[in-house]
Amino acid sequence: MAQPLRREFTAREFNRDPSAVARAAHRFGQVIITNRGTPTLLITDADRTDLMPAVAAPSLLEAFRGPDGIDEDAVGEPERAAIIARIPD
């Protein structure tokens, strides 16, 4: 017996039956995949991408920039590691 199409699936259900998720995405336009109750993925039908707003991805520099600009502690020379070599017993 076929399961009814839903708009939300768990990650386990998605891994077990990805074709059911694809059928639901074709029917509803969007399907949400949850992991432990938290939405983690959004599966969208390619023909209905007009449902999703256009989002500009940040550049790599913008992704590492903090709210107050570039973190000066993250930029610079790394500290030299003190490694002591010894002969194993």
PDB file with SEQRES, HELIX, SHEET and CRYST1 records, atoms N, CA, C and O in Angstrom:
SEQRES   1 A   89  MET ALA GLN PRO LEU ARG ARG GLU PHE THR ALA ARG GLU          
SEQRES   2 A   89  PHE ASN ARG ASP PRO SER ALA VAL ALA ARG ALA ALA HIS          
SEQRES   3 A   89  ARG PHE GLY GLN VAL ILE ILE THR ASN ARG GLY THR PRO          
SEQRES   4 A   89  THR LEU LEU ILE THR ASP ALA ASP ARG THR ASP LEU MET          
SEQRES   5 A   89  PRO ALA VAL ALA ALA PRO SER LEU LEU GLU ALA PHE ARG          
SEQRES   6 A   89  GLY PRO ASP GLY ILE ASP GLU ASP ALA VAL GLY GLU PRO          
SEQRES   7 A   89  GLU ARG ALA ALA ILE ILE ALA ARG ILE PRO ASP                  
HELIX    1 AA1 ALA A   11  ARG A   16  1                                   6    
HELIX    2 AA2 PRO A   18  PHE A   28  1                                  11    
HELIX    3 AA3 ALA A   46  LEU A   51  5                                   6    
HELIX    4 AA4 LEU A   60  PHE A   64  1                                   5    
HELIX    5 AA5 GLU A   72  ALA A   74  5                                   3    
SHEET    1 AA1 3 GLU A   8  THR A  10  0                                        
SHEET    2 AA1 3 GLN A  30  ASN A  35  1                                        
SHEET    3 AA1 3 THR A  38  THR A  44 -1                                        
CRYST1    1.000    1.000    1.000  90.00  90.00  90.00 P 1           1          
ATOM      1  N   MET A   1       0.846  -1.181   0.000  1.00  0.00           N  
ATOM      2  CA  MET A   1       0.000   0.000   0.000  1.00  0.00           C  
ATOM      3  C   MET A   1       0.885   1.236   0.000  1.00  0.00           C  
ATOM      4  O   MET A   1       1.806   1.343   0.810  1.00  0.00           O  
ATOM      5  N   ALA A   2       0.614   2.159  -0.894  1.00  0.00           N  
ATOM      6  CA  ALA A   2       1.428   3.365  -1.021  1.00  0.00           C  
ATOM      7  C   ALA A   2       1.119   4.330   0.123  1.00  0.00           C  
ATOM      8  O   ALA A   2      -0.025   4.481   0.552  1.00  0.00           O  
ATOM      9  N   GLN A   3       2.179   4.973   0.596  1.00  0.00           N  
ATOM     10  CA  GLN A   3       2.006   5.959   1.650  1.00  0.00           C  
ATOM     11  C   GLN A   3       1.521   7.271   1.044  1.00  0.00           C  
ATOM     12  O   GLN A   3       1.872   7.580  -0.095  1.00  0.00           O  
ATOM     13  N   PRO A   4       0.727   8.048   1.770  1.00  0.00           N  
ATOM     14  CA  PRO A   4       0.285   9.335   1.234  1.00  0.00           C  
ATOM     15  C   PRO A   4       1.470  10.295   1.130  1.00  0.00           C  
ATOM     16  O   PRO A   4       2.398  10.248   1.938  1.00  0.00           O  
ATOM     17  N   LEU A   5       1.420  11.165   0.120  1.00  0.00           N  
ATOM     18  CA  LEU A   5       2.490  12.138  -0.059  1.00  0.00           C  
ATOM     19  C   LEU A   5       2.404  13.204   1.022  1.00  0.00           C  
ATOM     20  O   LEU A   5       1.327  13.705   1.344  1.00  0.00           O  
ATOM     21  N   ARG A   6       3.556  13.536   1.567  1.00  0.00           N  
ATOM     22  CA  ARG A   6       3.630  14.545   2.615  1.00  0.00           C  
ATOM     23  C   ARG A   6       4.608  15.627   2.191  1.00  0.00           C  
ATOM     24  O   ARG A   6       5.337  15.466   1.212  1.00  0.00           O  
ATOM     25  N   ARG A   7       4.623  16.719   2.920  1.00  0.00           N  
ATOM     26  CA  ARG A   7       5.549  17.816   2.642  1.00  0.00           C  
ATOM     27  C   ARG A   7       6.784  17.768   3.538  1.00  0.00           C  
ATOM     28  O   ARG A   7       7.723  18.535   3.328  1.00  0.00           O  
ATOM     29  N   GLU A   8       6.799  16.881   4.534  1.00  0.00           N  
ATOM     30  CA  GLU A   8       7.922  16.809   5.469  1.00  0.00           C  
ATOM     31  C   GLU A   8       8.304  15.348   5.689  1.00  0.00           C  
ATOM     32  O   GLU A   8       7.443  14.496   5.913  1.00  0.00           O  
ATOM     33  N   PHE A   9       9.608  15.069   5.623  1.00  0.00           N  
ATOM     34  CA  PHE A   9      10.140  13.724   5.812  1.00  0.00           C  
ATOM     35  C   PHE A   9      11.319  13.793   6.773  1.00  0.00           C  
ATOM     36  O   PHE A   9      12.015  14.807   6.837  1.00  0.00           O  
ATOM     37  N   THR A  10      11.540  12.730   7.509  1.00  0.00           N  
ATOM     38  CA  THR A  10      12.736  12.655   8.343  1.00  0.00           C  
ATOM     39  C   THR A  10      13.917  12.250   7.466  1.00  0.00           C  
ATOM     40  O   THR A  10      13.728  11.737   6.363  1.00  0.00           O  
ATOM     41  N   ALA A  11      15.134  12.481   7.954  1.00  0.00           N  
ATOM     42  CA  ALA A  11      16.331  12.095   7.214  1.00  0.00           C  
ATOM     43  C   ALA A  11      16.366  10.587   7.000  1.00  0.00           C  
ATOM     44  O   ALA A  11      16.822  10.119   5.956  1.00  0.00           O  
ATOM     45  N   ARG A  12      15.896   9.834   7.966  1.00  0.00           N  
ATOM     46  CA  ARG A  12      15.870   8.374   7.843  1.00  0.00           C  
ATOM     47  C   ARG A  12      14.910   7.950   6.735  1.00  0.00           C  
ATOM     48  O   ARG A  12      15.236   7.070   5.938  1.00  0.00           O  
ATOM     49  N   GLU A  13      13.728   8.568   6.677  1.00  0.00           N  
ATOM     50  CA  GLU A  13      12.778   8.256   5.607  1.00  0.00           C  
ATOM     51  C   GLU A  13      13.335   8.640   4.240  1.00  0.00           C  
ATOM     52  O   GLU A  13      13.133   7.928   3.256  1.00  0.00           O  
ATOM     53  N   PHE A  14      14.035   9.769   4.188  1.00  0.00           N  
ATOM     54  CA  PHE A  14      14.648  10.207   2.931  1.00  0.00           C  
ATOM     55  C   PHE A  14      15.693   9.205   2.457  1.00  0.00           C  
ATOM     56  O   PHE A  14      15.754   8.883   1.271  1.00  0.00           O  
ATOM     57  N   ASN A  15      16.513   8.713   3.378  1.00  0.00           N  
ATOM     58  CA  ASN A  15      17.537   7.721   3.012  1.00  0.00           C  
ATOM     59  C   ASN A  15      16.909   6.393   2.603  1.00  0.00           C  
ATOM     60  O   ASN A  15      17.423   5.709   1.719  1.00  0.00           O  
ATOM     61  N   ARG A  16      15.811   6.030   3.235  1.00  0.00           N  
ATOM     62  CA  ARG A  16      15.158   4.760   2.958  1.00  0.00           C  
ATOM     63  C   ARG A  16      14.404   4.771   1.631  1.00  0.00           C  
ATOM     64  O   ARG A  16      14.410   3.774   0.909  1.00  0.00           O  
ATOM     65  N   ASP A  17      13.749   5.900   1.301  1.00  0.00           N  
ATOM     66  CA  ASP A  17      12.922   5.955   0.096  1.00  0.00           C  
ATOM     67  C   ASP A  17      13.009   7.332  -0.562  1.00  0.00           C  
ATOM     68  O   ASP A  17      12.072   8.124  -0.460  1.00  0.00           O  
ATOM     69  N   PRO A  18      14.127   7.623  -1.237  1.00  0.00           N  
ATOM     70  CA  PRO A  18      14.269   8.947  -1.861  1.00  0.00           C  
ATOM     71  C   PRO A  18      13.266   9.196  -2.984  1.00  0.00           C  
ATOM     72  O   PRO A  18      12.940  10.349  -3.267  1.00  0.00           O  
ATOM     73  N   SER A  19      12.774   8.142  -3.627  1.00  0.00           N  
ATOM     74  CA  SER A  19      11.799   8.345  -4.705  1.00  0.00           C  
ATOM     75  C   SER A  19      10.477   8.886  -4.164  1.00  0.00           C  
ATOM     76  O   SER A  19       9.797   9.638  -4.861  1.00  0.00           O  
ATOM     77  N   ALA A  20      10.097   8.522  -2.943  1.00  0.00           N  
ATOM     78  CA  ALA A  20       8.877   9.073  -2.337  1.00  0.00           C  
ATOM     79  C   ALA A  20       9.039  10.572  -2.091  1.00  0.00           C  
ATOM     80  O   ALA A  20       8.091  11.339  -2.260  1.00  0.00           O  
ATOM     81  N   VAL A  21      10.231  10.981  -1.696  1.00  0.00           N  
ATOM     82  CA  VAL A  21      10.502  12.406  -1.486  1.00  0.00           C  
ATOM     83  C   VAL A  21      10.456  13.139  -2.817  1.00  0.00           C  
ATOM     84  O   VAL A  21       9.930  14.249  -2.900  1.00  0.00           O  
ATOM     85  N   ALA A  22      11.009  12.518  -3.866  1.00  0.00           N  
ATOM     86  CA  ALA A  22      10.981  13.133  -5.194  1.00  0.00           C  
ATOM     87  C   ALA A  22       9.546  13.283  -5.698  1.00  0.00           C  
ATOM     88  O   ALA A  22       9.199  14.316  -6.270  1.00  0.00           O  
ATOM     89  N   ARG A  23       8.718  12.271  -5.493  1.00  0.00           N  
ATOM     90  CA  ARG A  23       7.314  12.360  -5.908  1.00  0.00           C  
ATOM     91  C   ARG A  23       6.599  13.497  -5.166  1.00  0.00           C  
ATOM     92  O   ARG A  23       5.818  14.242  -5.759  1.00  0.00           O  
ATOM     93  N   ALA A  24       6.873  13.618  -3.875  1.00  0.00           N  
ATOM     94  CA  ALA A  24       6.245  14.685  -3.090  1.00  0.00           C  
ATOM     95  C   ALA A  24       6.732  16.061  -3.554  1.00  0.00           C  
ATOM     96  O   ALA A  24       5.949  17.010  -3.596  1.00  0.00           O  
ATOM     97  N   ALA A  25       8.012  16.176  -3.900  1.00  0.00           N  
ATOM     98  CA  ALA A  25       8.542  17.451  -4.392  1.00  0.00           C  
ATOM     99  C   ALA A  25       7.900  17.821  -5.720  1.00  0.00           C  
ATOM    100  O   ALA A  25       7.601  18.992  -5.957  1.00  0.00           O  
ATOM    101  N   HIS A  26       7.681  16.829  -6.598  1.00  0.00           N  
ATOM    102  CA  HIS A  26       7.006  17.101  -7.873  1.00  0.00           C  
ATOM    103  C   HIS A  26       5.571  17.566  -7.634  1.00  0.00           C  
ATOM    104  O   HIS A  26       5.068  18.439  -8.341  1.00  0.00           O  
ATOM    105  N   ARG A  27       4.926  16.982  -6.645  1.00  0.00           N  
ATOM    106  CA  ARG A  27       3.521  17.318  -6.404  1.00  0.00           C  
ATOM    107  C   ARG A  27       3.357  18.652  -5.684  1.00  0.00           C  
ATOM    108  O   ARG A  27       2.534  19.477  -6.083  1.00  0.00           O  
ATOM    109  N   PHE A  28       4.144  18.869  -4.616  1.00  0.00           N  
ATOM    110  CA  PHE A  28       3.962  20.056  -3.780  1.00  0.00           C  
ATOM    111  C   PHE A  28       4.908  21.201  -4.127  1.00  0.00           C  
ATOM    112  O   PHE A  28       4.659  22.339  -3.727  1.00  0.00           O  
ATOM    113  N   GLY A  29       5.977  20.932  -4.855  1.00  0.00           N  
ATOM    114  CA  GLY A  29       6.940  21.978  -5.193  1.00  0.00           C  
ATOM    115  C   GLY A  29       8.125  21.990  -4.257  1.00  0.00           C  
ATOM    116  O   GLY A  29       9.260  22.150  -4.705  1.00  0.00           O  
ATOM    117  N   GLN A  30       7.889  21.825  -2.967  1.00  0.00           N  
ATOM    118  CA  GLN A  30       8.951  21.820  -1.970  1.00  0.00           C  
ATOM    119  C   GLN A  30       8.674  20.762  -0.919  1.00  0.00           C  
ATOM    120  O   GLN A  30       7.526  20.529  -0.541  1.00  0.00           O  
ATOM    121  N   VAL A  31       9.745  20.119  -0.447  1.00  0.00           N  
ATOM    122  CA  VAL A  31       9.656  19.125   0.613  1.00  0.00           C  
ATOM    123  C   VAL A  31      10.764  19.432   1.619  1.00  0.00           C  
ATOM    124  O   VAL A  31      11.892  19.738   1.233  1.00  0.00           O  
ATOM    125  N   ILE A  32      10.445  19.351   2.884  1.00  0.00           N  
ATOM    126  CA  ILE A  32      11.416  19.616   3.947  1.00  0.00           C  
ATOM    127  C   ILE A  32      11.901  18.288   4.510  1.00  0.00           C  
ATOM    128  O   ILE A  32      11.104  17.391   4.784  1.00  0.00           O  
ATOM    129  N   ILE A  33      13.229  18.170   4.683  1.00  0.00           N  
ATOM    130  CA  ILE A  33      13.844  17.006   5.319  1.00  0.00           C  
ATOM    131  C   ILE A  33      14.300  17.448   6.703  1.00  0.00           C  
ATOM    132  O   ILE A  33      15.008  18.446   6.839  1.00  0.00           O  
ATOM    133  N   THR A  34      13.892  16.700   7.737  1.00  0.00           N  
ATOM    134  CA  THR A  34      14.259  17.055   9.102  1.00  0.00           C  
ATOM    135  C   THR A  34      15.243  16.039   9.670  1.00  0.00           C  
ATOM    136  O   THR A  34      15.231  14.865   9.300  1.00  0.00           O  
ATOM    137  N   ASN A  35      16.081  16.507  10.561  1.00  0.00           N  
ATOM    138  CA  ASN A  35      17.008  15.654  11.287  1.00  0.00           C  
ATOM    139  C   ASN A  35      16.780  15.916  12.769  1.00  0.00           C  
ATOM    140  O   ASN A  35      17.099  16.994  13.271  1.00  0.00           O  
ATOM    141  N   ARG A  36      16.229  14.933  13.464  1.00  0.00           N  
ATOM    142  CA  ARG A  36      15.886  15.052  14.893  1.00  0.00           C  
ATOM    143  C   ARG A  36      14.963  16.220  15.156  1.00  0.00           C  
ATOM    144  O   ARG A  36      15.120  16.950  16.135  1.00  0.00           O  
ATOM    145  N   GLY A  37      13.981  16.391  14.253  1.00  0.00           N  
ATOM    146  CA  GLY A  37      12.975  17.429  14.424  1.00  0.00           C  
ATOM    147  C   GLY A  37      13.354  18.794  13.905  1.00  0.00           C  
ATOM    148  O   GLY A  37      12.510  19.690  13.881  1.00  0.00           O  
ATOM    149  N   THR A  38      14.609  18.990  13.482  1.00  0.00           N  
ATOM    150  CA  THR A  38      15.063  20.279  12.980  1.00  0.00           C  
ATOM    151  C   THR A  38      15.135  20.239  11.460  1.00  0.00           C  
ATOM    152  O   THR A  38      15.762  19.337  10.904  1.00  0.00           O  
ATOM    153  N   PRO A  39      14.512  21.189  10.773  1.00  0.00           N  
ATOM    154  CA  PRO A  39      14.618  21.212   9.311  1.00  0.00           C  
ATOM    155  C   PRO A  39      16.072  21.402   8.878  1.00  0.00           C  
ATOM    156  O   PRO A  39      16.740  22.334   9.326  1.00  0.00           O  
ATOM    157  N   THR A  40      16.563  20.511   8.000  1.00  0.00           N  
ATOM    158  CA  THR A  40      17.950  20.598   7.564  1.00  0.00           C  
ATOM    159  C   THR A  40      18.099  20.734   6.054  1.00  0.00           C  
ATOM    160  O   THR A  40      19.080  21.312   5.585  1.00  0.00           O  
ATOM    161  N   LEU A  41      17.146  20.213   5.282  1.00  0.00           N  
ATOM    162  CA  LEU A  41      17.225  20.284   3.823  1.00  0.00           C  
ATOM    163  C   LEU A  41      15.885  20.725   3.260  1.00  0.00           C  
ATOM    164  O   LEU A  41      14.829  20.484   3.845  1.00  0.00           O  
ATOM    165  N   LEU A  42      15.960  21.380   2.105  1.00  0.00           N  
ATOM    166  CA  LEU A  42      14.763  21.743   1.370  1.00  0.00           C  
ATOM    167  C   LEU A  42      14.930  21.191  -0.038  1.00  0.00           C  
ATOM    168  O   LEU A  42      15.819  21.619  -0.775  1.00  0.00           O  
ATOM    169  N   ILE A  43      14.085  20.250  -0.408  1.00  0.00           N  
ATOM    170  CA  ILE A  43      14.118  19.655  -1.736  1.00  0.00           C  
ATOM    171  C   ILE A  43      13.075  20.390  -2.572  1.00  0.00           C  
ATOM    172  O   ILE A  43      11.910  20.476  -2.183  1.00  0.00           O  
ATOM    173  N   THR A  44      13.496  20.923  -3.727  1.00  0.00           N  
ATOM    174  CA  THR A  44      12.607  21.700  -4.581  1.00  0.00           C  
ATOM    175  C   THR A  44      12.524  21.073  -5.957  1.00  0.00           C  
ATOM    176  O   THR A  44      13.534  20.616  -6.493  1.00  0.00           O  
ATOM    177  N   ASP A  45      11.354  21.046  -6.526  1.00  0.00           N  
ATOM    178  CA  ASP A  45      11.156  20.581  -7.889  1.00  0.00           C  
ATOM    179  C   ASP A  45      11.807  21.587  -8.841  1.00  0.00           C  
ATOM    180  O   ASP A  45      11.630  22.795  -8.683  1.00  0.00           O  
ATOM    181  N   ALA A  46      12.555  21.095  -9.819  1.00  0.00           N  
ATOM    182  CA  ALA A  46      13.283  21.972 -10.735  1.00  0.00           C  
ATOM    183  C   ALA A  46      12.346  22.841 -11.568  1.00  0.00           C  
ATOM    184  O   ALA A  46      12.715  23.953 -11.948  1.00  0.00           O  
ATOM    185  N   ASP A  47      11.162  22.362 -11.853  1.00  0.00           N  
ATOM    186  CA  ASP A  47      10.210  23.141 -12.649  1.00  0.00           C  
ATOM    187  C   ASP A  47       9.547  24.247 -11.838  1.00  0.00           C  
ATOM    188  O   ASP A  47       8.909  25.135 -12.403  1.00  0.00           O  
ATOM    189  N   ARG A  48       9.694  24.197 -10.532  1.00  0.00           N  
ATOM    190  CA  ARG A  48       9.016  25.184  -9.685  1.00  0.00           C  
ATOM    191  C   ARG A  48      10.004  25.983  -8.855  1.00  0.00           C  
ATOM    192  O   ARG A  48       9.736  26.287  -7.693  1.00  0.00           O  
ATOM    193  N   THR A  49      11.138  26.324  -9.438  1.00  0.00           N  
ATOM    194  CA  THR A  49      12.143  27.094  -8.698  1.00  0.00           C  
ATOM    195  C   THR A  49      11.696  28.523  -8.456  1.00  0.00           C  
ATOM    196  O   THR A  49      12.345  29.244  -7.698  1.00  0.00           O  
ATOM    197  N   ASP A  50      10.600  28.956  -9.080  1.00  0.00           N  
ATOM    198  CA  ASP A  50      10.094  30.298  -8.832  1.00  0.00           C  
ATOM    199  C   ASP A  50       9.577  30.459  -7.406  1.00  0.00           C  
ATOM    200  O   ASP A  50       9.335  31.580  -6.960  1.00  0.00           O  
ATOM    201  N   LEU A  51       9.406  29.352  -6.687  1.00  0.00           N  
ATOM    202  CA  LEU A  51       8.962  29.413  -5.287  1.00  0.00           C  
ATOM    203  C   LEU A  51      10.061  29.901  -4.358  1.00  0.00           C  
ATOM    204  O   LEU A  51       9.786  30.413  -3.273  1.00  0.00           O  
ATOM    205  N   MET A  52      11.314  29.739  -4.791  1.00  0.00           N  
ATOM    206  CA  MET A  52      12.438  30.093  -3.927  1.00  0.00           C  
ATOM    207  C   MET A  52      12.930  31.503  -4.233  1.00  0.00           C  
ATOM    208  O   MET A  52      13.100  31.851  -5.402  1.00  0.00           O  
ATOM    209  N   PRO A  53      13.160  32.311  -3.221  1.00  0.00           N  
ATOM    210  CA  PRO A  53      13.714  33.643  -3.471  1.00  0.00           C  
ATOM    211  C   PRO A  53      15.181  33.535  -3.868  1.00  0.00           C  
ATOM    212  O   PRO A  53      15.884  32.618  -3.443  1.00  0.00           O  
ATOM    213  N   ALA A  54      15.628  34.472  -4.677  1.00  0.00           N  
ATOM    214  CA  ALA A  54      17.039  34.502  -5.079  1.00  0.00           C  
ATOM    215  C   ALA A  54      17.874  34.983  -3.896  1.00  0.00           C  
ATOM    216  O   ALA A  54      17.587  36.023  -3.303  1.00  0.00           O  
ATOM    217  N   VAL A  55      18.897  34.226  -3.565  1.00  0.00           N  
ATOM    218  CA  VAL A  55      19.763  34.563  -2.444  1.00  0.00           C  
ATOM    219  C   VAL A  55      21.192  34.624  -2.965  1.00  0.00           C  
ATOM    220  O   VAL A  55      21.685  33.676  -3.576  1.00  0.00           O  
ATOM    221  N   ALA A  56      21.845  35.743  -2.717  1.00  0.00           N  
ATOM    222  CA  ALA A  56      23.235  35.882  -3.139  1.00  0.00           C  
ATOM    223  C   ALA A  56      24.130  35.258  -2.083  1.00  0.00           C  
ATOM    224  O   ALA A  56      24.041  35.598  -0.904  1.00  0.00           O  
ATOM    225  N   ALA A  57      24.989  34.346  -2.506  1.00  0.00           N  
ATOM    226  CA  ALA A  57      25.915  33.687  -1.581  1.00  0.00           C  
ATOM    227  C   ALA A  57      27.066  34.637  -1.261  1.00  0.00           C  
ATOM    228  O   ALA A  57      27.558  35.332  -2.151  1.00  0.00           O  
ATOM    229  N   PRO A  58      27.501  34.675   0.004  1.00  0.00           N  
ATOM    230  CA  PRO A  58      28.621  35.553   0.348  1.00  0.00           C  
ATOM    231  C   PRO A  58      29.926  35.010  -0.204  1.00  0.00           C  
ATOM    232  O   PRO A  58      30.068  33.807  -0.423  1.00  0.00           O  
ATOM    233  N   SER A  59      30.876  35.905  -0.427  1.00  0.00           N  
ATOM    234  CA  SER A  59      32.193  35.466  -0.854  1.00  0.00           C  
ATOM    235  C   SER A  59      32.896  34.805   0.333  1.00  0.00           C  
ATOM    236  O   SER A  59      32.426  34.890   1.467  1.00  0.00           O  
ATOM    237  N   LEU A  60      34.014  34.154   0.064  1.00  0.00           N  
ATOM    238  CA  LEU A  60      34.753  33.491   1.127  1.00  0.00           C  
ATOM    239  C   LEU A  60      35.215  34.502   2.172  1.00  0.00           C  
ATOM    240  O   LEU A  60      35.150  34.226   3.370  1.00  0.00           O  
ATOM    241  N   LEU A  61      35.677  35.657   1.733  1.00  0.00           N  
ATOM    242  CA  LEU A  61      36.123  36.688   2.673  1.00  0.00           C  
ATOM    243  C   LEU A  61      34.962  37.173   3.539  1.00  0.00           C  
ATOM    244  O   LEU A  61      35.124  37.364   4.745  1.00  0.00           O  
ATOM    245  N   GLU A  62      33.797  37.370   2.933  1.00  0.00           N  
ATOM    246  CA  GLU A  62      32.638  37.808   3.697  1.00  0.00           C  
ATOM    247  C   GLU A  62      32.180  36.744   4.687  1.00  0.00           C  
ATOM    248  O   GLU A  62      31.676  37.065   5.762  1.00  0.00           O  
ATOM    249  N   ALA A  63      32.358  35.476   4.321  1.00  0.00           N  
ATOM    250  CA  ALA A  63      31.953  34.390   5.209  1.00  0.00           C  
ATOM    251  C   ALA A  63      32.810  34.363   6.466  1.00  0.00           C  
ATOM    252  O   ALA A  63      32.311  34.019   7.538  1.00  0.00           O  
ATOM    253  N   PHE A  64      34.096  34.721   6.361  1.00  0.00           N  
ATOM    254  CA  PHE A  64      34.990  34.716   7.514  1.00  0.00           C  
ATOM    255  C   PHE A  64      35.004  36.041   8.261  1.00  0.00           C  
ATOM    256  O   PHE A  64      35.524  36.118   9.374  1.00  0.00           O  
ATOM    257  N   ARG A  65      34.453  37.059   7.678  1.00  0.00           N  
ATOM    258  CA  ARG A  65      34.429  38.374   8.320  1.00  0.00           C  
ATOM    259  C   ARG A  65      33.405  38.355   9.448  1.00  0.00           C  
ATOM    260  O   ARG A  65      32.286  37.870   9.281  1.00  0.00           O  
ATOM    261  N   GLY A  66      33.798  38.879  10.576  1.00  0.00           N  
ATOM    262  CA  GLY A  66      32.889  38.951  11.714  1.00  0.00           C  
ATOM    263  C   GLY A  66      31.956  40.134  11.575  1.00  0.00           C  
ATOM    264  O   GLY A  66      32.045  40.874  10.595  1.00  0.00           O  
ATOM    265  N   PRO A  67      31.056  40.334  12.540  1.00  0.00           N  
ATOM    266  CA  PRO A  67      30.126  41.464  12.460  1.00  0.00           C  
ATOM    267  C   PRO A  67      30.825  42.815  12.546  1.00  0.00           C  
ATOM    268  O   PRO A  67      30.284  43.816  12.077  1.00  0.00           O  
ATOM    269  N   ASP A  68      32.020  42.860  13.138  1.00  0.00           N  
ATOM    270  CA  ASP A  68      32.759  44.118  13.274  1.00  0.00           C  
ATOM    271  C   ASP A  68      33.897  44.217  12.274  1.00  0.00           C  
ATOM    272  O   ASP A  68      34.802  45.028  12.471  1.00  0.00           O  
ATOM    273  N   GLY A  69      33.891  43.443  11.232  1.00  0.00           N  
ATOM    274  CA  GLY A  69      34.969  43.468  10.246  1.00  0.00           C  
ATOM    275  C   GLY A  69      35.817  42.215  10.369  1.00  0.00           C  
ATOM    276  O   GLY A  69      35.392  41.216  10.948  1.00  0.00           O  
ATOM    277  N   ILE A  70      37.036  42.282   9.810  1.00  0.00           N  
ATOM    278  CA  ILE A  70      37.932  41.127   9.818  1.00  0.00           C  
ATOM    279  C   ILE A  70      38.507  40.943  11.221  1.00  0.00           C  
ATOM    280  O   ILE A  70      38.967  41.900  11.844  1.00  0.00           O  
ATOM    281  N   ASP A  71      38.474  39.731  11.700  1.00  0.00           N  
ATOM    282  CA  ASP A  71      39.013  39.402  13.015  1.00  0.00           C  
ATOM    283  C   ASP A  71      40.535  39.380  12.921  1.00  0.00           C  
ATOM    284  O   ASP A  71      41.104  38.516  12.254  1.00  0.00           O  
ATOM    285  N   GLU A  72      41.188  40.314  13.579  1.00  0.00           N  
ATOM    286  CA  GLU A  72      42.642  40.420  13.497  1.00  0.00           C  
ATOM    287  C   GLU A  72      43.345  39.221  14.133  1.00  0.00           C  
ATOM    288  O   GLU A  72      44.479  38.908  13.770  1.00  0.00           O  
ATOM    289  N   ASP A  73      42.689  38.549  15.075  1.00  0.00           N  
ATOM    290  CA  ASP A  73      43.301  37.371  15.693  1.00  0.00           C  
ATOM    291  C   ASP A  73      43.389  36.205  14.709  1.00  0.00           C  
ATOM    292  O   ASP A  73      44.244  35.331  14.850  1.00  0.00           O  
ATOM    293  N   ALA A  74      42.510  36.196  13.723  1.00  0.00           N  
ATOM    294  CA  ALA A  74      42.509  35.108  12.746  1.00  0.00           C  
ATOM    295  C   ALA A  74      43.500  35.354  11.613  1.00  0.00           C  
ATOM    296  O   ALA A  74      43.800  34.443  10.840  1.00  0.00           O  
ATOM    297  N   VAL A  75      44.011  36.585  11.511  1.00  0.00           N  
ATOM    298  CA  VAL A  75      44.938  36.938  10.445  1.00  0.00           C  
ATOM    299  C   VAL A  75      46.327  37.067  11.048  1.00  0.00           C  
ATOM    300  O   VAL A  75      46.472  37.599  12.148  1.00  0.00           O  
ATOM    301  N   GLY A  76      47.339  36.596  10.358  1.00  0.00           N  
ATOM    302  CA  GLY A  76      48.709  36.741  10.837  1.00  0.00           C  
ATOM    303  C   GLY A  76      49.449  35.427  10.782  1.00  0.00           C  
ATOM    304  O   GLY A  76      48.984  34.449  10.197  1.00  0.00           O  
ATOM    305  N   GLU A  77      50.601  35.426  11.399  1.00  0.00           N  
ATOM    306  CA  GLU A  77      51.450  34.238  11.399  1.00  0.00           C  
ATOM    307  C   GLU A  77      51.056  33.306  12.532  1.00  0.00           C  
ATOM    308  O   GLU A  77      50.779  33.760  13.642  1.00  0.00           O  
ATOM    309  N   PRO A  78      51.028  32.017  12.264  1.00  0.00           N  
ATOM    310  CA  PRO A  78      50.724  31.076  13.342  1.00  0.00           C  
ATOM    311  C   PRO A  78      51.907  30.958  14.303  1.00  0.00           C  
ATOM    312  O   PRO A  78      53.054  31.190  13.921  1.00  0.00           O  
ATOM    313  N   GLU A  79      51.620  30.601  15.535  1.00  0.00           N  
ATOM    314  CA  GLU A  79      52.683  30.415  16.512  1.00  0.00           C  
ATOM    315  C   GLU A  79      53.443  29.132  16.212  1.00  0.00           C  
ATOM    316  O   GLU A  79      52.866  28.155  15.735  1.00  0.00           O  
ATOM    317  N   ARG A  80      54.728  29.142  16.493  1.00  0.00           N  
ATOM    318  CA  ARG A  80      55.557  27.970  16.260  1.00  0.00           C  
ATOM    319  C   ARG A  80      55.278  26.934  17.348  1.00  0.00           C  
ATOM    320  O   ARG A  80      55.243  27.265  18.533  1.00  0.00           O  
ATOM    321  N   ALA A  81      55.084  25.699  16.946  1.00  0.00           N  
ATOM    322  CA  ALA A  81      54.802  24.626  17.897  1.00  0.00           C  
ATOM    323  C   ALA A  81      56.097  24.129  18.515  1.00  0.00           C  
ATOM    324  O   ALA A  81      57.106  23.983  17.825  1.00  0.00           O  
ATOM    325  N   ALA A  82      56.068  23.872  19.797  1.00  0.00           N  
ATOM    326  CA  ALA A  82      57.231  23.336  20.499  1.00  0.00           C  
ATOM    327  C   ALA A  82      57.115  21.810  20.509  1.00  0.00           C  
ATOM    328  O   ALA A  82      56.324  21.241  21.261  1.00  0.00           O  
ATOM    329  N   ILE A  83      57.914  21.161  19.664  1.00  0.00           N  
ATOM    330  CA  ILE A  83      57.871  19.712  19.565  1.00  0.00           C  
ATOM    331  C   ILE A  83      59.203  19.164  20.048  1.00  0.00           C  
ATOM    332  O   ILE A  83      60.264  19.563  19.568  1.00  0.00           O  
ATOM    333  N   ILE A  84      59.137  18.260  20.986  1.00  0.00           N  
ATOM    334  CA  ILE A  84      60.354  17.658  21.537  1.00  0.00           C  
ATOM    335  C   ILE A  84      60.424  16.218  21.024  1.00  0.00           C  
ATOM    336  O   ILE A  84      59.533  15.408  21.277  1.00  0.00           O  
ATOM    337  N   ALA A  85      61.493  15.924  20.305  1.00  0.00           N  
ATOM    338  CA  ALA A  85      61.670  14.563  19.769  1.00  0.00           C  
ATOM    339  C   ALA A  85      62.374  13.716  20.808  1.00  0.00           C  
ATOM    340  O   ALA A  85      63.311  14.180  21.458  1.00  0.00           O  
ATOM    341  N   ARG A  86      61.936  12.486  20.970  1.00  0.00           N  
ATOM    342  CA  ARG A  86      62.594  11.594  21.887  1.00  0.00           C  
ATOM    343  C   ARG A  86      62.596  10.189  21.309  1.00  0.00           C  
ATOM    344  O   ARG A  86      61.758   9.853  20.473  1.00  0.00           O  
ATOM    345  N   ILE A  87      63.501   9.403  21.738  1.00  0.00           N  
ATOM    346  CA  ILE A  87      63.605   8.030  21.276  1.00  0.00           C  
ATOM    347  C   ILE A  87      62.665   7.178  22.099  1.00  0.00           C  
ATOM    348  O   ILE A  87      62.684   7.250  23.328  1.00  0.00           O  
ATOM    349  N   PRO A  88      61.827   6.356  21.437  1.00  0.00           N  
ATOM    350  CA  PRO A  88      60.882   5.521  22.188  1.00  0.00           C  
ATOM    351  C   PRO A  88      61.606   4.480  23.013  1.00  0.00           C  
ATOM    352  O   PRO A  88      62.692   4.028  22.652  1.00  0.00           O  
ATOM    353  N   ASP A  89      61.002   4.109  24.111  1.00  0.00           N  
ATOM    354  CA  ASP A  89      61.593   3.102  25.002  1.00  0.00           C  
ATOM    355  C   ASP A  89      61.491   1.726  24.428  1.00  0.00           C  
ATOM    356  O   ASP A  89      61.939   0.763  25.050  1.00  0.00           O  
TER     357      ASP A  89                                                      
END                                                                             
